[in-house]
Structures are given as structure tokens and as C-alpha cells.
Amino acid sequence: MSFAQAFTVGSTVVQMKQQSAIGKFNQRVAERNAAILEYEAQKIDQQAEFDIARFDQRFRQSVGTVEVALAKSGVDITSGSGARVTEANALEAEMNKKITRYNADVGAANKMEEARFSRIQGEMARQQARLAQIQTVSQTGSSLLTMNSFAPKKDPGVLVGDM
């Protein structure tokens, strides 16, 4: 093997290791991004639970205030318009809680989808590195074949001393 061939093979090995390292690094970055997105999805869900609990607390305070005001004015909150106000408030409260939960579920689902896509991108980066390695080996093989075709041929029938 000539120096040029040995150098080509050595360079190929180094290049393949670099391609592998780059592919693995990009995959790790994508995996880290996916983990962050999953954490964000979890935080969205926790924030929704907190928001609903805080809303319930405010709603109970509001209901208490309304009931006291109605009672002071002599309105019976168990029948007639007092009951309708209580029922409307309860329905609105339930609607607000459902909207908060729905928005959180949509936000968390979007984060989880982004996480899945990030993992797919990481796998694609790894596959691209593998394809680059195959291309490198192919180009090296082609270069070595070309080097061999231009190398001086030794005629086994002619001895150096016979010339």
C-alpha cells in the first residue's frame, strides 16, 4: 500500500468517526429538546390545575358575596330569580373550568407533538450521519481503485536485472 493510499484510508477513518460523533450529538440535542418539551407539557397541565383551583376559590367567594347581598335585600336564593342567578353562575363557572382544562390539554398535546417531532429529527440526523459514512466509504473505495489503476504495473516476466 502506498503512502497516498494509507493516507486516504486514515483520513476516511477520521472522517467516519467525526460523522458518527456529529450524528450522535445531533440526536442527543434533539432528545434533550424533546425532554424539555415534555416537561413544558407537564407544567401546562399543572398550571391548569392551579388556575382551576384558584378560580374555584374566587368563585366560592363571589357566590358568598352574592348570597349575602341577595339575603340582605330579602331575596330567597332557593327559588325564583335568586335560584336562576345561582344556577347561571354555577353553569358559567363550570364552563370556565372546562375551557381552562381544554386549553391546557391542547397546549400540552402540542408540546408532546413537538417532542415527538424533535425525536424524529434526532433519528433523521443519526441516519444522515450513517448515510454520510456510507458515502465516505464509497468515495474512498473509488479513490483507492483509481489510485491502483494509475500505479505502475510490474511485469512479472521482466526482471530488473534483465534490462
DSSP file with accessible surface (Angstrom, degrees, kcal/mol):
  #  RESIDUE AA STRUCTURE BP1 BP2  ACC     N-H-->O    O-->H-N    N-H-->O    O-->H-N    TCO  KAPPA ALPHA  PHI   PSI    X-CA   Y-CA   Z-CA
    1    1 A M              0   0  167      0, 0.0     2,-0.0     0, 0.0     0, 0.0   0.000 360.0 360.0 360.0 132.3    0.0    0.0    0.0
    2    2 A S     >  -     0   0   57      1,-0.1     4,-2.6     4,-0.0     5,-0.2  -0.252 360.0-106.5 -79.1 169.4    1.4    3.4   -1.0
    3    3 A F  H  > S+     0   0  174      1,-0.2     4,-2.9     2,-0.2     5,-0.2   0.910 120.9  53.2 -61.3 -43.0    1.6    6.4    1.3
    4    4 A A  H  > S+     0   0   47      2,-0.2     4,-2.3     1,-0.2    -1,-0.2   0.909 110.6  47.0 -61.2 -41.3   -1.2    8.1   -0.6
    5    5 A Q  H  > S+     0   0   22      2,-0.2     4,-2.5     1,-0.2    -1,-0.2   0.927 113.0  48.3 -67.2 -43.1   -3.4    5.0   -0.2
    6    6 A A  H  X S+     0   0   46     -4,-2.6     4,-2.7     1,-0.2    -2,-0.2   0.912 112.2  49.8 -63.7 -40.8   -2.6    4.8    3.6
    7    7 A F  H  X S+     0   0  129     -4,-2.9     4,-2.8     2,-0.2     5,-0.2   0.912 110.3  50.6 -63.5 -41.9   -3.3    8.5    4.0
    8    8 A T  H  X S+     0   0   24     -4,-2.3     4,-2.1    -5,-0.2    -2,-0.2   0.930 111.9  46.6 -62.5 -44.9   -6.6    8.1    2.2
    9    9 A V  H  X S+     0   0   52     -4,-2.5     4,-2.3     2,-0.2    -2,-0.2   0.935 113.6  48.8 -64.1 -45.0   -7.7    5.2    4.4
   10   10 A G  H  X S+     0   0   36     -4,-2.7     4,-2.2     1,-0.2    -2,-0.2   0.921 111.2  49.3 -61.3 -44.2   -6.6    7.1    7.6
   11   11 A S  H  X S+     0   0   50     -4,-2.8     4,-2.7     1,-0.2    -1,-0.2   0.885 109.3  53.7 -62.8 -37.4   -8.5   10.2    6.5
   12   12 A T  H  X S+     0   0   13     -4,-2.1     4,-2.8    -5,-0.2    -2,-0.2   0.922 107.2  50.0 -63.7 -43.9  -11.5    8.1    5.9
   13   13 A V  H  X S+     0   0   69     -4,-2.3     4,-2.2     2,-0.2    -2,-0.2   0.937 112.8  46.7 -61.5 -45.3  -11.4    6.6    9.3
   14   14 A V  H  X S+     0   0   81     -4,-2.2     4,-2.3     1,-0.2    -2,-0.2   0.936 113.2  49.0 -62.1 -45.6  -11.1   10.0   10.9
   15   15 A Q  H  X S+     0   0   81     -4,-2.7     4,-2.6     1,-0.2    -2,-0.2   0.912 110.0  51.0 -63.4 -40.4  -13.9   11.4    8.8
   16   16 A M  H  X S+     0   0   53     -4,-2.8     4,-2.4     1,-0.2    -1,-0.2   0.904 109.7  50.3 -65.4 -39.0  -16.2    8.5    9.6
   17   17 A K  H  X S+     0   0  148     -4,-2.2     4,-2.5    -5,-0.2    -1,-0.2   0.912 111.6  48.6 -64.6 -40.7  -15.6    8.9   13.3
   18   18 A Q  H  X S+     0   0  118     -4,-2.3     4,-2.7     2,-0.2    -2,-0.2   0.916 110.5  50.6 -65.2 -42.7  -16.4   12.6   13.0
   19   19 A Q  H  X S+     0   0   29     -4,-2.6     4,-2.4     2,-0.2    -2,-0.2   0.916 111.8  47.9 -61.9 -41.2  -19.6   11.9   11.1
   20   20 A S  H  X S+     0   0   28     -4,-2.4     4,-2.7     2,-0.2     5,-0.2   0.932 111.8  49.5 -64.2 -44.9  -20.7    9.4   13.7
   21   21 A A  H  X S+     0   0   56     -4,-2.5     4,-2.6     1,-0.2    -2,-0.2   0.909 111.2  49.3 -62.3 -41.7  -20.0   11.8   16.5
   22   22 A I  H  X S+     0   0  100     -4,-2.7     4,-2.8     2,-0.2     5,-0.2   0.927 111.6  49.0 -63.9 -44.8  -21.9   14.6   14.8
   23   23 A G  H  X S+     0   0    1     -4,-2.4     4,-2.1    -5,-0.2    -2,-0.2   0.933 113.4  46.1 -61.4 -44.6  -24.9   12.3   14.2
   24   24 A K  H  X S+     0   0   87     -4,-2.7     4,-2.4     2,-0.2    -1,-0.2   0.907 112.8  50.6 -65.4 -41.3  -24.9   11.2   17.8
   25   25 A F  H  X S+     0   0  113     -4,-2.6     4,-2.5    -5,-0.2    -2,-0.2   0.943 110.7  48.1 -61.7 -48.4  -24.5   14.7   19.1
   26   26 A N  H  X S+     0   0   70     -4,-2.8     4,-2.2     1,-0.2    -1,-0.2   0.879 111.5  51.0 -62.1 -36.1  -27.4   16.0   17.0
   27   27 A Q  H  X S+     0   0   46     -4,-2.1     4,-2.4    -5,-0.2    -1,-0.2   0.914 109.8  49.7 -67.4 -40.6  -29.6   13.1   18.2
   28   28 A R  H  X S+     0   0  154     -4,-2.4     4,-2.6     2,-0.2    -2,-0.2   0.902 110.1  51.1 -64.1 -39.8  -28.7   13.9   21.8
   29   29 A V  H  X S+     0   0   54     -4,-2.5     4,-2.6     2,-0.2    -2,-0.2   0.940 111.3  47.5 -62.2 -45.4  -29.6   17.5   21.3
   30   30 A A  H  X S+     0   0    8     -4,-2.2     4,-2.3     1,-0.2    -2,-0.2   0.900 111.8  50.5 -63.9 -39.0  -33.0   16.5   19.7
   31   31 A E  H  X S+     0   0   83     -4,-2.4     4,-2.3     2,-0.2    -1,-0.2   0.911 110.4  49.6 -65.3 -41.4  -33.6   14.1   22.6
   32   32 A R  H  X S+     0   0  163     -4,-2.6     4,-2.3     2,-0.2    -2,-0.2   0.927 110.5  50.3 -63.0 -43.7  -32.9   16.9   25.1
   33   33 A N  H  X S+     0   0   67     -4,-2.6     4,-2.3     1,-0.2    -2,-0.2   0.905 109.8  51.4 -60.3 -40.2  -35.2   19.3   23.3
   34   34 A A  H  X S+     0   0    0     -4,-2.3     4,-2.4     2,-0.2    -2,-0.2   0.916 108.5  50.6 -64.3 -41.9  -37.9   16.6   23.4
   35   35 A A  H  X S+     0   0   47     -4,-2.3     4,-2.2     1,-0.2    -1,-0.2   0.902 110.0  50.5 -63.5 -39.1  -37.5   16.1   27.1
   36   36 A I  H  X S+     0   0   61     -4,-2.3     4,-2.5     2,-0.2    -1,-0.2   0.923 110.2  49.8 -64.1 -43.1  -37.8   19.9   27.7
   37   37 A L  H  X S+     0   0   22     -4,-2.3     4,-2.2     1,-0.2    -2,-0.2   0.898 109.6  51.0 -64.4 -38.5  -41.0   20.0   25.6
   38   38 A E  H  X S+     0   0   65     -4,-2.4     4,-2.1     2,-0.2    -1,-0.2   0.899 109.8  50.7 -65.2 -38.5  -42.4   17.1   27.6
   39   39 A Y  H  X S+     0   0  128     -4,-2.2     4,-2.4     1,-0.2    -2,-0.2   0.912 108.7  51.7 -63.4 -42.7  -41.6   19.0   30.8
   40   40 A E  H  X S+     0   0   71     -4,-2.5     4,-2.2     2,-0.2    -2,-0.2   0.889 107.5  52.8 -61.7 -38.6  -43.3   22.0   29.4
   41   41 A A  H  X S+     0   0    6     -4,-2.2     4,-2.0     2,-0.2    -1,-0.2   0.921 109.4  49.1 -61.7 -42.1  -46.4   19.9   28.7
   42   42 A Q  H  X S+     0   0  106     -4,-2.1     4,-2.4     1,-0.2    -2,-0.2   0.907 110.1  50.9 -63.8 -41.4  -46.4   18.7   32.2
   43   43 A K  H  X S+     0   0   89     -4,-2.4     4,-2.8     2,-0.2    -1,-0.2   0.870 106.4  54.8 -66.1 -36.4  -46.1   22.3   33.5
   44   44 A I  H  X S+     0   0   49     -4,-2.2     4,-2.2     2,-0.2    -1,-0.2   0.936 109.7  47.7 -60.2 -44.6  -49.0   23.4   31.3
   45   45 A D  H  X S+     0   0   64     -4,-2.0     4,-2.1     2,-0.2    -2,-0.2   0.929 112.8  47.8 -63.3 -44.5  -51.1   20.7   33.0
   46   46 A Q  H  X S+     0   0   85     -4,-2.4     4,-2.3     1,-0.2    -2,-0.2   0.901 110.2  52.4 -64.3 -39.7  -50.0   21.7   36.5
   47   47 A Q  H  X S+     0   0   99     -4,-2.8     4,-3.0     1,-0.2    -1,-0.2   0.892 107.4  52.6 -63.3 -39.0  -50.7   25.4   35.7
   48   48 A A  H  X S+     0   0    4     -4,-2.2     4,-2.7     2,-0.2     5,-0.2   0.923 108.5  49.9 -62.8 -43.2  -54.2   24.5   34.6
   49   49 A E  H  X S+     0   0  102     -4,-2.1     4,-2.3     1,-0.2    -2,-0.2   0.921 113.0  47.0 -60.7 -42.5  -54.9   22.6   37.8
   50   50 A F  H  X S+     0   0  112     -4,-2.3     4,-2.7     2,-0.2    -2,-0.2   0.929 112.0  49.7 -63.5 -46.1  -53.6   25.6   39.8
   51   51 A D  H  X S+     0   0   47     -4,-3.0     4,-2.6     1,-0.2    -2,-0.2   0.897 111.5  48.9 -61.7 -40.4  -55.7   28.0   37.7
   52   52 A I  H  X S+     0   0   24     -4,-2.7     4,-2.8     2,-0.2    -1,-0.2   0.925 111.7  48.7 -65.9 -43.5  -58.9   25.9   38.2
   53   53 A A  H  X S+     0   0   55     -4,-2.3     4,-2.1    -5,-0.2    -2,-0.2   0.920 113.2  47.3 -62.9 -42.3  -58.3   25.7   41.9
   54   54 A R  H  X S+     0   0   92     -4,-2.7     4,-2.5     2,-0.2    -2,-0.2   0.909 111.8  50.8 -65.6 -39.7  -57.8   29.5   42.1
   55   55 A F  H  X S+     0   0   50     -4,-2.6     4,-3.0    -5,-0.2    -2,-0.2   0.922 108.7  51.7 -62.8 -44.6  -60.9   30.0   40.0
   56   56 A D  H  X S+     0   0   39     -4,-2.8     4,-2.6     2,-0.2    -1,-0.2   0.908 109.7  50.0 -57.8 -43.3  -62.9   27.8   42.4
   57   57 A Q  H  X S+     0   0  100     -4,-2.1     4,-2.0     2,-0.2    -2,-0.2   0.946 113.9  43.9 -62.2 -46.9  -61.7   29.7   45.4
   58   58 A R  H  X S+     0   0  135     -4,-2.5     4,-2.6     1,-0.2    -2,-0.2   0.881 112.7  53.2 -64.7 -38.4  -62.6   33.1   43.8
   59   59 A F  H  X S+     0   0   49     -4,-3.0     4,-3.1     2,-0.2     5,-0.2   0.921 107.6  49.8 -64.6 -43.3  -65.9   31.7   42.6
   60   60 A R  H  X S+     0   0  155     -4,-2.6     4,-2.5     1,-0.2    -1,-0.2   0.907 112.0  49.1 -61.8 -39.8  -66.9   30.5   46.1
   61   61 A Q  H  X S+     0   0  117     -4,-2.0     4,-2.4     2,-0.2    -1,-0.2   0.924 112.4  48.1 -63.9 -42.8  -66.0   33.9   47.4
   62   62 A S  H  X S+     0   0   59     -4,-2.6     4,-2.7     2,-0.2    -2,-0.2   0.914 111.0  50.1 -63.9 -43.8  -68.1   35.6   44.7
   63   63 A V  H  X S+     0   0   31     -4,-3.1     4,-3.0     1,-0.2     5,-0.2   0.926 110.5  50.6 -61.0 -43.4  -71.0   33.2   45.4
   64   64 A G  H  X S+     0   0   29     -4,-2.5     4,-2.4    -5,-0.2    -2,-0.2   0.923 110.8  48.8 -60.1 -42.8  -70.8   34.0   49.1
   65   65 A T  H  X S+     0   0  100     -4,-2.4     4,-2.4     2,-0.2    -2,-0.2   0.921 113.3  46.6 -63.6 -44.6  -70.8   37.7   48.4
   66   66 A V  H  X S+     0   0   44     -4,-2.7     4,-3.0     2,-0.2     5,-0.2   0.923 111.9  50.7 -64.6 -43.8  -73.8   37.4   46.0
   67   67 A E  H  X S+     0   0   74     -4,-3.0     4,-2.7     1,-0.2    -2,-0.2   0.914 111.4  47.9 -62.6 -41.2  -75.8   35.3   48.5
   68   68 A V  H  X S+     0   0   82     -4,-2.4     4,-2.6    -5,-0.2    -1,-0.2   0.931 113.1  48.1 -64.3 -44.2  -75.1   37.8   51.3
   69   69 A A  H  X S+     0   0   56     -4,-2.4     4,-1.5     1,-0.2    -2,-0.2   0.916 114.2  46.3 -63.2 -42.5  -76.2   40.7   49.1
   70   70 A L  H  <>S+     0   0   35     -4,-3.0     5,-2.7     1,-0.2     4,-0.3   0.912 112.5  50.1 -66.3 -41.1  -79.4   38.8   48.0
   71   71 A A  H ><5S+     0   0   67     -4,-2.7     3,-1.2    -5,-0.2    -2,-0.2   0.900 108.5  53.1 -64.5 -38.8  -80.2   37.8   51.6
   72   72 A K  H 3<5S+     0   0  180     -4,-2.6    -1,-0.2     1,-0.3    -2,-0.2   0.835 108.8  49.7 -64.2 -34.1  -79.8   41.4   52.8
   73   73 A S  T 3<5S-     0   0   81     -4,-1.5    -1,-0.3    -5,-0.2    -2,-0.2   0.432 121.1-109.6 -86.2   0.5  -82.2   42.6   50.1
   74   74 A G  T < 5 +     0   0   68     -3,-1.2     2,-0.4    -4,-0.3    -3,-0.2   0.618  66.8 147.7  87.2  13.2  -84.7   39.9   51.2
   75   75 A V      < -     0   0   50     -5,-2.7     2,-0.7    -6,-0.2    -1,-0.3  -0.656  47.7-131.7 -86.2 135.2  -84.4   37.7   48.1
   76   76 A D    >   -     0   0   87     -2,-0.4     3,-1.0     1,-0.1     6,-0.5  -0.769  15.5-163.5 -84.6 114.8  -84.9   33.9   48.6
   77   77 A I  T 3  S+     0   0   49     -2,-0.7     9,-0.2     1,-0.2    -1,-0.1   0.549  82.0  66.1 -80.5  -3.4  -81.9   32.3   46.7
   78   78 A T  T 3  S+     0   0  111      5,-0.0     2,-0.3     8,-0.0    -1,-0.2   0.539 108.9  27.4 -94.3  -4.8  -83.6   28.9   46.7
   79   79 A S  S X> S+     0   0   63     -3,-1.0     4,-0.9     0, 0.0     3,-0.8  -0.960 104.4   2.8-148.4 165.3  -86.4   29.9   44.4
   80   80 A G  H 3> S-     0   0   41     -2,-0.3     4,-2.0     1,-0.2     3,-0.2  -0.212 120.9 -11.8  63.5-142.3  -87.3   32.4   41.6
   81   81 A S  H 3> S+     0   0   68      1,-0.2     4,-2.5     2,-0.2    -1,-0.2   0.831 134.2  59.4 -66.5 -31.2  -84.7   34.8   40.2
   82   82 A G  H <> S+     0   0    1     -3,-0.8     4,-2.3    -6,-0.5    -1,-0.2   0.927 107.7  45.6 -62.3 -42.2  -82.3   34.1   43.1
   83   83 A A  H  X S+     0   0   31     -4,-0.9     4,-2.8    -7,-0.4    -2,-0.2   0.888 111.7  52.5 -67.6 -38.2  -82.2   30.4   42.1
   84   84 A R  H  X S+     0   0  162     -4,-2.0     4,-2.7     2,-0.2    -2,-0.2   0.902 109.7  48.5 -65.6 -39.5  -81.8   31.3   38.4
   85   85 A V  H  X S+     0   0   62     -4,-2.5     4,-2.6     2,-0.2     5,-0.2   0.937 112.6  48.5 -63.8 -44.4  -78.8   33.6   39.2
   86   86 A T  H  X S+     0   0   50     -4,-2.3     4,-2.2    -5,-0.2    -2,-0.2   0.927 113.7  46.7 -61.6 -44.1  -77.2   30.9   41.3
   87   87 A E  H  X S+     0   0  124     -4,-2.8     4,-2.5     2,-0.2    -2,-0.2   0.922 112.1  49.8 -65.6 -42.3  -77.8   28.3   38.6
   88   88 A A  H  X S+     0   0   53     -4,-2.7     4,-2.5     1,-0.2    -2,-0.2   0.913 111.3  49.6 -63.8 -41.4  -76.4   30.7   35.9
   89   89 A N  H  X S+     0   0   45     -4,-2.6     4,-2.5     2,-0.2    -1,-0.2   0.908 110.7  49.5 -63.6 -41.5  -73.3   31.4   37.9
   90   90 A A  H  X S+     0   0   50     -4,-2.2     4,-2.4    -5,-0.2    -2,-0.2   0.913 111.6  48.9 -64.6 -41.5  -72.7   27.7   38.5
   91   91 A L  H  X S+     0   0  110     -4,-2.5     4,-2.4     2,-0.2    -2,-0.2   0.913 112.0  48.6 -64.4 -42.1  -73.1   27.0   34.8
   92   92 A E  H  X S+     0   0  121     -4,-2.5     4,-2.6     1,-0.2    -2,-0.2   0.908 110.5  51.3 -65.0 -39.8  -70.7   29.8   33.9
   93   93 A A  H  X S+     0   0    4     -4,-2.5     4,-2.3     2,-0.2    -2,-0.2   0.930 110.4  48.3 -62.2 -45.0  -68.2   28.5   36.5
   94   94 A E  H  X S+     0   0   86     -4,-2.4     4,-2.4     1,-0.2    -2,-0.2   0.910 111.3  51.0 -62.8 -39.9  -68.3   25.0   35.0
   95   95 A M  H  X S+     0   0  109     -4,-2.4     4,-2.6     1,-0.2    -2,-0.2   0.925 109.1  50.6 -63.7 -43.2  -67.8   26.4   31.5
   96   96 A N  H  X S+     0   0   58     -4,-2.6     4,-2.4     1,-0.2    -1,-0.2   0.908 110.6  49.1 -61.8 -41.3  -64.8   28.4   32.6
   97   97 A K  H  X S+     0   0   50     -4,-2.3     4,-2.5     2,-0.2    -1,-0.2   0.921 111.8  49.0 -65.3 -39.9  -63.2   25.4   34.2
   98   98 A K  H  X S+     0   0  133     -4,-2.4     4,-2.8     2,-0.2    -2,-0.2   0.895 111.0  49.8 -67.4 -38.5  -63.9   23.3   31.1
   99   99 A I  H  X S+     0   0   78     -4,-2.6     4,-2.8     2,-0.2     5,-0.2   0.930 111.3  49.1 -65.2 -43.3  -62.4   26.0   28.9
  100  100 A T  H  X S+     0   0   44     -4,-2.4     4,-2.2    -5,-0.2    -2,-0.2   0.932 114.0  45.7 -60.8 -45.5  -59.3   26.2   31.1
  101  101 A R  H  X S+     0   0   51     -4,-2.5     4,-2.7     2,-0.2    -2,-0.2   0.920 113.1  50.3 -64.1 -44.5  -58.9   22.4   31.0
  102  102 A Y  H  X S+     0   0  153     -4,-2.8     4,-2.7     2,-0.2     5,-0.2   0.943 111.0  48.3 -60.3 -47.9  -59.4   22.3   27.2
  103  103 A N  H  X S+     0   0   95     -4,-2.8     4,-2.6     1,-0.2    -1,-0.2   0.901 113.0  48.5 -61.0 -39.9  -56.8   25.0   26.6
  104  104 A A  H  X S+     0   0   10     -4,-2.2     4,-2.9    -5,-0.2     5,-0.2   0.918 110.8  50.4 -66.2 -41.7  -54.3   23.2   28.8
  105  105 A D  H  X S+     0   0   79     -4,-2.7     4,-2.5     2,-0.2    -2,-0.2   0.915 112.2  47.3 -63.1 -40.7  -55.0   19.9   27.1
  106  106 A V  H  X S+     0   0   54     -4,-2.7     4,-2.5     2,-0.2    -2,-0.2   0.938 113.5  47.9 -65.4 -45.3  -54.5   21.5   23.7
  107  107 A G  H  X S+     0   0   20     -4,-2.6     4,-2.1    -5,-0.2    -2,-0.2   0.926 113.9  46.5 -61.7 -43.8  -51.3   23.2   24.8
  108  108 A A  H  X S+     0   0   17     -4,-2.9     4,-2.5     1,-0.2    -1,-0.2   0.908 111.4  51.8 -65.9 -40.8  -49.9   20.0   26.4
  109  109 A A  H  X S+     0   0   55     -4,-2.5     4,-2.3    -5,-0.2    -1,-0.2   0.903 108.7  51.4 -63.0 -39.4  -50.8   18.0   23.3
  110  110 A N  H  X S+     0   0   92     -4,-2.5     4,-2.4     1,-0.2    -1,-0.2   0.915 110.1  49.0 -63.4 -42.1  -49.0   20.5   21.1
  111  111 A K  H  X S+     0   0   54     -4,-2.1     4,-2.2     2,-0.2    -2,-0.2   0.906 110.8  50.2 -63.8 -41.3  -45.8   20.3   23.3
  112  112 A M  H  X S+     0   0   63     -4,-2.5     4,-2.4     2,-0.2    -1,-0.2   0.897 110.2  50.5 -65.3 -37.3  -46.0   16.5   23.2
  113  113 A E  H  X S+     0   0  105     -4,-2.3     4,-2.5     2,-0.2    -2,-0.2   0.914 109.5  50.4 -66.5 -40.7  -46.3   16.6   19.4
  114  114 A E  H  X S+     0   0   94     -4,-2.4     4,-2.5     1,-0.2    -2,-0.2   0.893 109.4  52.5 -62.2 -38.0  -43.3   18.9   19.2
  115  115 A A  H  X S+     0   0    0     -4,-2.2     4,-2.1     2,-0.2    -2,-0.2   0.922 109.4  48.1 -64.2 -44.4  -41.4   16.5   21.4
  116  116 A R  H  X S+     0   0  120     -4,-2.4     4,-2.1     1,-0.2    -2,-0.2   0.921 112.1  49.7 -61.4 -42.7  -42.2   13.6   19.1
  117  117 A F  H  X S+     0   0  112     -4,-2.5     4,-2.6     1,-0.2    -2,-0.2   0.898 108.0  53.8 -64.5 -38.0  -41.1   15.6   16.1
  118  118 A S  H  X S+     0   0    7     -4,-2.5     4,-2.2     1,-0.2    -1,-0.2   0.909 108.4  49.4 -62.5 -42.6  -37.9   16.5   17.8
  119  119 A R  H  X S+     0   0   74     -4,-2.1     4,-2.3     2,-0.2    -1,-0.2   0.894 109.7  51.6 -63.5 -38.9  -37.1   12.9   18.4
  120  120 A I  H  X S+     0   0   93     -4,-2.1     4,-2.6     2,-0.2    -2,-0.2   0.930 109.0  50.7 -62.8 -42.5  -37.8   12.1   14.7
  121  121 A Q  H  X S+     0   0   98     -4,-2.6     4,-2.4     1,-0.2    -2,-0.2   0.895 109.2  52.0 -62.4 -38.5  -35.4   14.9   13.7
  122  122 A G  H  X S+     0   0    1     -4,-2.2     4,-2.1     2,-0.2    -1,-0.2   0.913 110.0  47.5 -63.6 -43.1  -32.8   13.4   16.0
  123  123 A E  H  X S+     0   0   80     -4,-2.3     4,-2.5     1,-0.2    -2,-0.2   0.897 111.1  52.0 -65.5 -37.6  -33.2   10.0   14.4
  124  124 A M  H  X S+     0   0  104     -4,-2.6     4,-2.8     2,-0.2    -2,-0.2   0.905 107.7  51.9 -65.0 -39.9  -33.0   11.6   11.0
  125  125 A A  H  X S+     0   0   16     -4,-2.4     4,-1.9     2,-0.2    -1,-0.2   0.909 110.4  49.0 -62.2 -39.8  -29.8   13.3   11.9
  126  126 A R  H  X S+     0   0   56     -4,-2.1     4,-1.9     2,-0.2    -2,-0.2   0.921 112.2  47.7 -65.7 -42.7  -28.4   10.0   13.1
  127  127 A Q  H  X S+     0   0   80     -4,-2.5     4,-2.6     1,-0.2    -2,-0.2   0.883 108.9  54.2 -66.3 -37.8  -29.4    8.3    9.8
  128  128 A Q  H  X S+     0   0  124     -4,-2.8     4,-2.4     1,-0.2    -1,-0.2   0.896 107.1  51.6 -63.1 -37.4  -28.0   11.2    7.8
  129  129 A A  H  X S+     0   0   11     -4,-1.9     4,-2.1     2,-0.2    -1,-0.2   0.910 109.8  49.5 -64.9 -40.6  -24.6   10.6    9.6
  130  130 A R  H  X S+     0   0   94     -4,-1.9     4,-2.2     2,-0.2    -2,-0.2   0.908 111.0  49.2 -64.6 -41.5  -24.8    6.9    8.7
  131  131 A L  H  X S+     0   0  114     -4,-2.6     4,-2.6     1,-0.2    -2,-0.2   0.892 109.3  52.6 -64.6 -38.6  -25.5    7.8    5.0
  132  132 A A  H  X S+     0   0   26     -4,-2.4     4,-2.6     2,-0.2    -2,-0.2   0.893 108.0  51.9 -63.1 -38.0  -22.6   10.2    5.0
  133  133 A Q  H  X S+     0   0   42     -4,-2.1     4,-2.6     2,-0.2    -2,-0.2   0.923 109.4  48.8 -64.0 -43.3  -20.4    7.4    6.4
  134  134 A I  H  X S+     0   0  113     -4,-2.2     4,-2.6     1,-0.2    -2,-0.2   0.925 111.9  49.5 -61.8 -42.4  -21.5    5.1    3.6
  135  135 A Q  H  X S+     0   0  115     -4,-2.6     4,-2.8     1,-0.2     5,-0.2   0.908 109.9  51.6 -63.8 -39.7  -20.8    7.8    1.0
  136  136 A T  H  X S+     0   0    3     -4,-2.6     4,-2.6     2,-0.2    -2,-0.2   0.930 111.0  47.0 -62.1 -45.9  -17.4    8.4    2.5
  137  137 A V  H  X S+     0   0   73     -4,-2.6     4,-2.8     2,-0.2    -1,-0.2   0.922 112.7  50.3 -62.4 -42.0  -16.5    4.7    2.3
  138  138 A S  H  X S+     0   0   81     -4,-2.6     4,-2.4     1,-0.2    -2,-0.2   0.928 112.0  46.2 -62.9 -45.1  -17.8    4.6   -1.2
  139  139 A Q  H  X S+     0   0  100     -4,-2.8     4,-2.6     2,-0.2    -1,-0.2   0.893 112.6  50.9 -65.7 -38.1  -15.8    7.6   -2.3
  140  140 A T  H  X S+     0   0   18     -4,-2.6     4,-2.9    -5,-0.2     5,-0.2   0.931 109.9  49.7 -64.9 -44.4  -12.7    6.2   -0.6
  141  141 A G  H  X S+     0   0   30     -4,-2.8     4,-2.4     1,-0.2    -2,-0.2   0.923 111.6  48.9 -59.7 -42.0  -13.1    2.9   -2.3
  142  142 A S  H  X S+     0   0   70     -4,-2.4     4,-2.3     1,-0.2    -1,-0.2   0.915 111.4  49.5 -63.9 -41.9  -13.4    4.7   -5.6
  143  143 A S  H  X S+     0   0   53     -4,-2.6     4,-2.7     1,-0.2    -2,-0.2   0.909 110.7  49.9 -63.9 -42.4  -10.3    6.8   -4.9
  144  144 A L  H  X S+     0   0   39     -4,-2.9     4,-2.2     2,-0.2    -1,-0.2   0.899 110.3  50.1 -65.1 -38.5   -8.3    3.7   -4.0
  145  145 A L  H  X S+     0   0  125     -4,-2.4     4,-1.9    -5,-0.2    -1,-0.2   0.911 111.1  49.3 -64.3 -40.1   -9.4    1.9   -7.2
  146  146 A T  H  X S+     0   0   66     -4,-2.3     4,-1.3     1,-0.2    -2,-0.2   0.915 109.9  51.3 -64.9 -41.4   -8.4    5.0   -9.2
  147  147 A M  H  X S+     0   0   57     -4,-2.7     4,-0.7     1,-0.2     3,-0.3   0.901 110.0  49.9 -62.2 -40.5   -5.0    5.1   -7.4
  148  148 A N  H  < S+     0   0   83     -4,-2.2     3,-0.5     1,-0.2    -1,-0.2   0.857 106.3  55.2 -67.1 -34.1   -4.4    1.4   -8.2
  149  149 A S  H  < S+     0   0   72     -4,-1.9    -1,-0.2     1,-0.2    -2,-0.2   0.795 112.2  43.3 -72.8 -24.2   -5.3    1.9  -11.9
  150  150 A F  H  < S+     0   0  165     -4,-1.3    -1,-0.2    -3,-0.3    -2,-0.2   0.500  89.4 108.9 -96.5  -4.9   -2.7    4.6  -12.2
  151  151 A A  S  < S-     0   0   41     -4,-0.7     2,-0.1    -3,-0.5    -3,-0.0  -0.426  84.3 -96.1 -69.6 145.1    0.0    2.8  -10.2
  152  152 A P        -     0   0  125      0, 0.0     2,-0.4     0, 0.0    -1,-0.1  -0.395  40.3-130.3 -64.1 135.8    2.9    1.5  -12.3
  153  153 A K        -     0   0  159     -4,-0.1     2,-0.6    -2,-0.1    -4,-0.0  -0.717  10.3-140.5 -88.9 137.3    2.5   -2.2  -13.2
  154  154 A K        -     0   0  196     -2,-0.4     3,-0.1     3,-0.0    -1,-0.0  -0.869  11.8-139.8 -97.8 125.8    5.2   -4.6  -12.6
  155  155 A D    >   -     0   0  102     -2,-0.6     3,-1.4     1,-0.2    -2,-0.0  -0.762   6.8-154.6 -84.3 115.0    5.6   -7.1  -15.4
  156  156 A P  T 3  S+     0   0  123      0, 0.0    -1,-0.2     0, 0.0    -2,-0.0   0.765  90.7  60.5 -65.8 -17.5    6.3  -10.4  -13.6
  157  157 A G  T 3  S+     0   0   63      1,-0.1     2,-0.6    -3,-0.1    -2,-0.0   0.650  95.4  68.7 -83.7 -14.8    8.1  -11.7  -16.7
  158  158 A V    <   -     0   0   67     -3,-1.4     2,-0.3     3,-0.0    -3,-0.1  -0.914  69.6-155.4-109.7 124.5   10.8   -9.0  -16.7
  159  159 A L    >   -     0   0  110     -2,-0.6     3,-1.2     1,-0.1     4,-0.5  -0.687  24.2-122.8 -95.1 149.6   13.4   -8.9  -14.0
  160  160 A V  G >  S+     0   0  137     -2,-0.3     3,-1.1     1,-0.3    -1,-0.1   0.901 112.8  53.5 -60.1 -37.1   15.1   -5.6  -13.2
  161  161 A G  G 3  S+     0   0   76      1,-0.2    -1,-0.3    -3,-0.0    -3,-0.0   0.717  97.7  66.7 -72.7 -18.4   18.5   -7.1  -13.9
  162  162 A D  G <         0   0  114     -3,-1.2    -1,-0.2     0, 0.0    -2,-0.2   0.614 360.0 360.0 -78.0 -13.2   17.4   -8.3  -17.4
  163  163 A M    <         0   0  186     -3,-1.1    -3,-0.1    -4,-0.5    -5,-0.0  -0.003 360.0 360.0 -74.1 360.0   17.0   -4.8  -18.7
